[in-house]
Amino acid sequence: MKFRIIAAVLAVICGGLYGINRSEKLKQNVDICLESEKLFRITETMIRSSRTDVYTIFSMLKHESFNLLAFVNMLPDEYSAESDLHTEWKELILKEANIPGEERSVLLDFGSVLGTCDTDGQMSGIEVCRELMKECYNRRSSEYHTKAKLFRSLGILAGVMVGIIVI
């Protein structure tokens, strides 16, 4: 009987942890949108204030803390004749497994804007990306507020149900 009770308690704990994990994944999606907004804001400020080139922007971004956008730390610091900036940007973003599809698409668009046109063109491109990311943020935030509690509750409920079956 003791083993069944222990198994039931473990089932409840596992179910609760699964629900919390799913809830945290939704929160991470919201945080990716916030970090992307920070990336856009910093880049926009550097371009607007001093018309900074792309490689200087990348080296400055590496000094900021981007926990969920780890690809930022792998960007090149200096110009190289063998490398194509936009191809590297695309490859690094596509390697990031934790970035959802919509946000990935906006970040890819953002990378294609950098260094391809004059200051005004870059500023308007960044503004479009910011608006798209803001829409993603609103969707992800709404999704988090509606589904996170549901995932936690269902995880615990499933654990309790399995625990009852075990007993």
C-alpha positions in Angstrom: 0.0 0.0 0.0 2.9 2.4 0.8 4.3 1.9 -2.7 1.0 2.8 -4.3 0.7 5.9 -2.2 4.2 6.9 -3.1 3.5 6.2 -6.8 0.3 8.3 -6.6 2.2 11.2 -5.1 4.9 10.9 -7.7 2.2 10.9 -10.5 0.7 14.1 -9.1 4.2 15.7 -8.8 5.1 14.7 -12.4 1.8 15.9 -13.7 2.2 19.2 -12.0 5.8 19.6 -13.3 4.6 18.9 -16.8 2.0 21.5 -16.5 4.5 24.0 -15.2 6.9 23.2 -18.0 4.3 23.8 -20.6 3.3 27.1 -18.9 7.0 28.2 -18.8 7.3 27.5 -22.5 4.4 29.9 -23.2 6.2 32.5 -20.9 9.4 32.0 -22.8 7.6 32.9 -26.1 6.5 36.1 -24.5 10.0 36.9 -23.4 11.4 36.2 -26.9 9.1 38.9 -28.2 10.3 41.3 -25.5 14.0 40.6 -26.2 13.4 41.0 -29.9 11.8 44.4 -29.2 14.9 45.3 -27.2 17.1 44.2 -30.1 15.1 46.4 -32.5 15.1 49.4 -30.1 18.9 49.3 -29.6 19.6 48.9 -33.3 17.3 51.7 -34.2 18.9 54.0 -31.6 22.4 53.3 -33.0 21.4 53.8 -36.6 19.4 57.0 -35.8 22.0 58.6 -33.5 25.2 57.9 -35.3 24.4 56.1 -38.6 26.3 53.1 -37.2 27.4 50.4 -39.6 26.0 46.8 -39.2 29.2 45.3 -37.8 29.6 47.9 -35.1 25.9 47.3 -34.2 26.6 43.6 -33.9 29.6 44.1 -31.7 27.6 46.5 -29.5 24.7 44.1 -29.3 27.0 41.4 -27.9 27.5 43.5 -24.8 23.8 43.5 -24.1 22.2 40.5 -22.4 20.0 38.5 -24.7 19.3 35.2 -22.9 16.8 33.8 -25.3 18.3 35.2 -28.5 21.6 33.4 -28.2 22.4 33.9 -31.9 23.2 37.5 -31.2 26.5 36.4 -29.5 27.5 34.5 -32.5 27.3 37.4 -35.0 30.5 38.5 -36.7 32.4 41.5 -35.3 34.2 42.5 -38.4 33.7 42.5 -42.1 35.1 39.5 -43.9 35.3 39.1 -47.7 34.3 35.4 -47.4 31.2 36.0 -45.4 27.8 37.3 -46.3 26.2 39.1 -43.4 22.6 38.3 -44.4 23.3 34.6 -45.0 25.0 34.3 -41.6 22.1 36.1 -39.9 19.6 33.7 -41.5 21.6 30.6 -40.7 22.0 31.6 -37.0 18.3 32.3 -36.6 17.3 29.0 -38.3 19.6 27.1 -35.9 17.8 28.6 -32.9 15.3 25.9 -31.9 13.5 28.0 -29.2 12.3 30.8 -31.5 8.7 30.2 -32.7 7.8 30.5 -36.4 6.2 34.0 -36.4 9.0 35.6 -34.4 11.6 33.8 -36.5 10.1 35.3 -39.6 10.1 38.8 -38.2 13.7 38.4 -37.1 14.7 37.2 -40.6 13.0 40.2 -42.1 14.8 42.4 -39.7 18.2 40.9 -40.7 17.4 41.5 -44.3 16.8 45.2 -43.7 20.1 45.9 -41.9 22.7 47.4 -44.1 20.8 47.2 -47.4 19.5 50.7 -47.7 19.9 54.2 -46.5 19.2 55.3 -42.9 15.6 56.3 -43.6 14.9 53.0 -45.3 16.4 51.0 -42.4 14.4 53.0 -39.9 11.1 52.3 -41.7 12.0 48.7 -42.1 12.8 48.4 -38.4 9.6 50.1 -37.5 7.6 47.6 -39.6 9.5 44.8 -37.8 8.7 46.4 -34.4 5.0 46.5 -35.3 4.9 42.9 -36.4 6.7 41.8 -33.2 4.3 43.9 -31.1 1.5 41.9 -32.7 3.3 38.7 -31.9 3.8 39.9 -28.4 0.1 40.6 -28.0 -0.8 37.2 -29.3 1.7 35.4 -27.2 0.8 37.4 -24.1 -2.9 36.6 -24.6 -2.1 32.9 -25.2 0.0 32.9 -22.0 -2.7 34.4 -19.9 -5.4 32.1 -21.2 -3.5 28.8 -21.5 -0.8 28.9 -18.8 -3.2 28.3 -15.9 -5.0 25.7 -17.9 -1.8 23.7 -18.5 -0.8 23.9 -14.8 -4.3 22.8 -13.7 -4.6 20.0 -16.3 -1.1 18.7 -15.4 -2.0 18.4 -11.7 -5.4 17.0 -12.6 -3.9 14.3 -14.8 -1.4 13.5 -12.1 -4.2 13.1 -9.5 -6.2 11.0 -12.0 -3.2 8.6 -12.5 -2.6 8.6 -8.8 -6.2 7.5 -8.1 -5.9 4.8 -10.7 -2.7 3.5 -9.1 -4.3 3.4 -5.7 
